[in-house]
Amino acid sequence: MSFKEFCRVMELEARAITDAWVRFRSDAKAEASIESALNLMVERSRRGGKVMVVGLGKSGKIAAKIAATLSSTGTRSVYLHPTEALHGDLGVTGPEDVVLAISQTGNTEEIVSLIPYFKKRGLGVVAITGNSRSRLAEAADVVLDSSVSEEACAHNLAPTSSTTLALVIGDALAVALMKAQGFSAEDFAKNHPGGALGRRLQLTVADLMHPLDRVTVLRPESSMDEVLDSSTRMRLGAVMIAENGLLSGIITDGDIRRALKRREAFFGLKAVDIMCSNPTTVGPETLAFDALRIMEERESQISVLPVVDSQGNALGLLRIHDLVQTF
């Protein structure tokens, strides 16, 4: 019984979205309304305005989420609680702003009461409402139809299908605005410095590498005693070999283990005898995520990467351990 009800709710809410999609696609007037809303928001945004998203009750929760999505995708936006706006928070608005008002009935008193004040301040008003004959629809500059045949609530009372549709319309507006304004993945990352995508698109090798003052750099003629001592002391998984600042090669812990198979002859060797003289390298400006891919997508994976400048001078060492911890 409960599972059937669960599926019924999903079906009704999916149908509400599908019906709206068909309506928007087939109705020239609805298409024009969407274009008008997007053009108004883009125009005001380019003039420094923001989108003030207004809603009360369950619609208020949806409004707050839409405002957050708009802000993170390149359109400055703020959720404005209508009651608080009537008691002072109206001061956050500016003449270049656009109001996105959400009310399924279109007659939410607190929202309707605000419209004249928005208009006096020069704000454009876009309404998301299921009632095209409501006071909100009549007062708005643009109306987006969010009508549903029924709520998914068993009593057809609790906002369910209608709030889901309002959220989808808000998401569609945000993504359309993002594309219209040329908002890139790099721009998105700048708004999400703490998220995985932000780290992926902003952190460079220079941010995570171990610089020369924390890395052992030996000469090609260095002895195995020096190599072993440096590798054990620094514990970075590799020792860099350079001459006059230029990277000559790298000796990893694996190289040392393989060389130890020579037994007594091992200590008669020099760094140049066991080093990899043509290691894979990266520059400090390389994205750290790209460096991780270089290390993982090789036929034989590597755990360290020497970092060099454009002339081949040794700058530091990057470990896969640091990259994995970051990403």
Protein Blocks (a to p, Z undefined) as FASTA:
>chain_A
ZZmmmmmmmmmmmmmmmmmmmmmmmmmklmmmmmmmmmmmmmmmmnopacddddehjllm
mmmmmmmmmmmnopacddddfklmmnopmmmpcfkbccddddfklpafklmmmmmmmmmn
opacddddfbfkbmklmmpmbdcdfbdfbdfbfnlmagcklmmmmmmmmmmmmmmmmmmn
opafklmmmmmmmbmklmmmmmcfklmmccfklcccddfklcfklmmmmmmmnonopacd
deehiafbdcdfklmmmmmmnmmmmmmpcfklmmcfbbcdddfklcfklmmmmmmmpmbd
cfbdcdddfkopafbdcdfklmmmmZZ
